[in-house]
Amino acid sequence: MTYDVIIIGSGPAGLAAAIYGKRARLSTLVIEKQPMSGGQILNTDEVDNYPGLPGIGGFELGQKFMEHAKKMEAEFVTAEVKGISADGDVKKISTDKGDYEAKTVILATGADHRKLGVPGEQELGGMGVSYCATCDGAFFRGKTVAVAGGGDVALEDALFLARGCSKVYLIHRRDEFRGAKVLQEQVKKTENIELVLDTVIEEIKGEGQVQSIDISNKKTKEKRSLPVDGVFIAVGTMPNTESFSGLVKMDDAGYIIAGEDTKTSRPGIFAAGDLRTKPLRQVITAAADGANAITAVEEYLHGL
């Protein structure tokens, strides 16, 4: 069978595309390598900026997206994409479960957590080093932890952890945060959050479990050690686009070059969500990308 559209990835962008694809009466297949759809929001404690659903849990919102797509009878397959051949009118997607064909493809594989790249980070992964506060925060109730980062996610993680941890160090390499002002205000009002600015983590230490971090102030050059039980790293994301190298044009950071119409450099291939070049990466913008991608798909299929 040759589908009208195959969507690779099932985060908010991919699931929105699936919903809109079925509404447009397109034969639609979603390929997702993870056993559960939803993307990064599955690991988000609370989503407070999605219109009409303030305070909804990220896992719940992700499940609602998936349930909606399945109610529309979009097809799903769990498989890992190995390559895409798009030389002709029909695109061939090779996976570890077999090959699939489509007239159009929407790339919606999102982005992953960026690493600090310091000694001890990899060795102590899962032993106190975490990239998901909402996933692992409960293990550190009553303990002392550090959060590294200065954007919305880092501020949200610090606030979330402060509810159960005795102490939270919020470490940022600059003297000002990049996150939303409302989050900054909440952080500064939270008594058990201590700001450690102009500072970087140089090493994460511990024997079988995180026990301390070595930090360095970039301005004063002062070095010291902080005893902590866990380190939560929230320093941004990197796009999951390695599988598409050579398929479409990307920027230096690996994000697929595509505008609001989601059109890439290759006809019939579209990019939606966090993996494309865009100024804002949020649930609402990812979902909007999914809708825009189907509009572009329809135009392509009808020769417009």
C-alpha positions in Angstrom: 0.0 0.0 0.0 1.1 3.5 -0.8 -0.1 6.0 1.9 -1.0 9.6 1.1 1.2 10.6 4.0 3.6 8.9 6.5 4.4 10.8 9.7 7.6 9.9 11.4 7.3 10.7 15.1 4.3 10.9 17.4 4.9 13.9 19.6 2.4 16.9 19.5 3.4 17.7 15.9 3.1 14.2 14.6 -0.2 13.5 16.4 -1.7 16.8 15.3 -0.7 16.0 11.7 -2.3 12.6 12.1 -5.5 14.1 13.3 -5.6 16.7 10.5 -4.5 14.1 7.9 -7.5 11.9 8.7 -9.8 14.9 8.8 -8.6 15.6 5.2 -9.5 12.0 4.4 -5.8 11.1 3.7 -4.5 7.6 4.2 -2.2 8.2 7.2 0.4 6.1 8.9 2.4 7.2 12.0 5.8 5.5 12.6 7.1 5.9 16.1 10.1 4.1 17.5 8.9 4.5 21.2 6.2 2.2 22.5 4.2 5.2 23.7 3.2 8.2 21.7 3.3 11.8 23.1 6.9 12.9 22.8 8.7 15.0 25.4 5.5 16.2 27.1 5.0 12.8 28.6 7.9 13.8 30.9 6.4 17.2 31.8 4.7 17.5 35.2 2.4 20.3 34.3 1.5 22.2 31.1 0.2 25.6 32.0 0.3 27.3 28.6 -1.9 25.1 26.4 -5.1 27.1 25.7 -8.2 25.9 27.5 -6.3 23.2 29.6 -4.4 25.1 32.2 -2.5 22.9 34.7 -3.0 19.7 32.7 -0.4 17.0 33.3 2.0 16.5 30.4 1.4 12.7 30.3 -2.4 13.3 30.3 -2.2 15.8 27.4 0.0 13.5 25.4 -2.5 10.7 25.9 -5.3 12.9 24.8 -3.5 13.7 21.6 -2.9 10.1 20.9 -6.4 9.0 21.7 -7.8 11.7 19.4 -5.5 10.5 16.5 -6.6 6.9 17.1 -10.2 7.9 17.3 -9.8 9.4 13.8 -8.5 6.0 12.8 -4.9 7.0 11.9 -2.7 3.9 11.6 0.3 3.4 14.0 3.3 1.2 13.8 6.2 1.0 16.3 9.4 0.8 14.3 12.8 2.6 13.9 13.4 4.4 10.6 16.6 3.4 9.0 16.5 5.5 5.9 14.3 7.4 3.4 14.5 7.2 -0.4 12.7 10.2 -1.9 14.1 10.3 -5.5 10.7 9.7 -7.2 7.1 10.6 -6.6 6.7 7.7 -4.1 8.9 7.9 -1.0 10.2 4.7 0.5 10.7 4.5 4.3 12.9 1.7 5.4 12.5 0.5 9.1 13.6 -2.4 11.2 10.1 -3.8 10.8 10.0 -3.5 7.0 9.5 -0.9 4.3 6.6 1.5 3.8 5.7 3.7 0.8 4.0 7.1 0.8 3.4 10.0 -1.6 4.5 12.5 1.1 6.4 12.3 4.4 6.2 14.5 7.5 9.3 14.5 9.7 8.3 15.0 13.3 10.9 13.3 15.4 11.4 16.3 17.8 14.5 16.9 19.8 16.4 15.3 22.7 18.1 16.6 25.9 21.5 18.2 25.5 24.3 16.9 27.7 26.7 19.0 29.8 29.7 16.9 28.6 31.5 16.9 32.0 33.3 14.0 33.8 30.9 11.9 35.8 27.8 12.8 33.7 27.7 9.6 31.7 29.1 7.3 34.4 26.5 8.4 36.9 23.6 8.5 34.5 20.6 6.9 36.3 22.5 7.0 39.5 21.7 10.6 40.4 22.2 12.3 37.0 18.8 12.9 35.4 17.4 14.9 32.5 13.8 14.6 33.7 12.8 16.1 37.0 9.2 15.0 36.8 10.4 11.4 36.0 12.9 11.1 38.8 12.2 13.8 41.3 10.3 11.6 43.6 13.5 9.6 44.3 15.1 12.7 45.9 12.3 13.7 48.3 13.9 15.4 51.4 17.3 15.4 49.7 19.6 18.1 48.2 19.8 18.4 44.4 21.2 20.7 41.8 19.6 21.9 38.5 21.8 23.1 35.7 20.3 25.5 33.2 18.7 28.9 32.7 15.7 28.5 30.4 12.1 27.7 31.1 12.7 23.9 31.6 15.4 24.6 34.2 13.3 27.0 36.1 10.3 24.7 36.0 12.4 21.8 37.2 13.8 23.8 40.1 10.2 24.7 41.2 9.0 21.2 40.8 11.9 19.7 42.8 11.6 22.4 45.5 8.2 20.9 46.5 9.8 17.7 47.7 13.5 18.3 48.1 15.1 20.0 51.2 17.4 22.1 49.0 17.7 23.0 45.3 20.8 24.7 43.8 19.9 26.3 40.5 23.2 26.7 38.6 23.4 28.9 35.5 26.5 30.0 33.6 25.2 33.5 33.0 24.1 36.2 35.5 20.6 36.3 34.1 18.1 33.6 33.3 16.6 33.2 29.8 13.3 31.7 31.1 10.0 33.4 31.4 9.8 36.3 33.9 6.9 34.7 35.7 9.0 31.6 36.4 12.0 33.7 37.5 9.8 35.5 40.0 8.5 32.2 41.4 12.0 30.8 41.7 13.3 33.9 43.6 10.4 33.6 46.0 11.0 30.0 46.8 13.0 29.7 50.0 14.7 26.4 49.4 16.0 27.3 45.9 19.5 28.9 46.0 20.7 30.7 42.9 24.2 30.0 41.8 24.9 32.3 38.9 27.9 32.9 36.6 28.8 29.3 37.4 29.4 26.1 35.6 29.5 22.5 36.7 33.0 21.0 36.0 32.6 17.5 37.3 29.9 15.2 38.9 31.4 12.9 41.5 30.2 9.9 43.4 30.8 6.2 44.0 27.8 4.4 42.5 25.6 7.4 43.3 26.0 11.2 42.9 27.6 12.6 46.0 28.9 16.0 45.0 29.6 18.4 42.1 32.6 20.6 41.5 31.6 24.1 40.3 33.5 27.1 39.1 32.5 30.8 39.0 33.3 32.1 35.6 33.9 35.7 36.8 35.8 35.2 40.1 37.4 31.9 39.1 36.4 30.5 42.5 36.1 26.7 42.6 34.2 24.8 45.2 32.4 21.5 45.8 28.7 21.2 46.6 27.4 18.1 48.3 24.3 16.9 46.4 22.3 13.7 46.0 21.2 14.4 42.4 21.9 16.6 39.4 19.1 17.5 37.0 20.4 18.7 33.6 18.2 21.1 31.7 20.5 22.9 29.2 18.4 22.6 26.0 17.8 20.1 23.3 19.2 18.9 20.1 17.2 17.8 17.1 16.6 14.1 16.3 17.6 14.6 12.6 20.6 12.3 12.2 18.6 9.8 10.2 17.7 12.5 7.7 21.2 13.7 6.9 21.5 14.3 3.2 17.8 14.0 2.7 16.9 17.7 3.4 18.9 20.9 4.1 19.7 21.6 7.8 21.3 24.4 9.7 24.6 24.2 11.5 22.9 22.9 14.7 21.1 20.1 12.8 17.7 21.6 12.7 15.8 21.1 9.4 15.4 24.3 7.4 11.7 24.8 7.0 9.3 27.8 7.4 5.8 28.0 8.8 4.6 26.1 5.8 6.8 23.2 6.9 8.2 22.7 3.4 11.8 21.4 3.3 14.3 21.6 0.5 13.0 18.3 -1.0 9.5 18.3 -2.6 7.0 16.1 -0.8 9.0 16.1 2.5 7.8 18.3 5.3 9.2 19.1 8.8 7.0 19.8 11.8 7.7 20.5 15.4 10.9 20.9 17.4 13.2 19.5 14.7 12.7 22.5 12.4 14.2 26.0 12.4 11.8 28.2 14.5 12.0 30.8 17.2 9.7 29.1 19.7 9.5 25.4 20.5 6.4 24.7 22.6 3.5 22.2 22.6 1.2 24.7 20.9 3.7 25.6 18.1 4.4 21.9 17.5 0.7 21.2 17.2 0.3 24.1 14.8 3.2 22.8 12.7 1.3 19.5 12.4 -1.8 21.3 11.0 0.3 23.4 8.7 2.1 20.3 7.4 -1.1 18.6 6.3 -2.2 21.8 4.5 1.1 21.7 2.6 0.7 18.0 2.0 -2.7 18.6 0.4 -1.3 21.3 -1.8 1.5 19.0 -2.9 -0.8 16.1 -3.6 -3.2 18.3 -5.7 -0.4 20.0 -7.6 -1.0 23.4 -6.1 
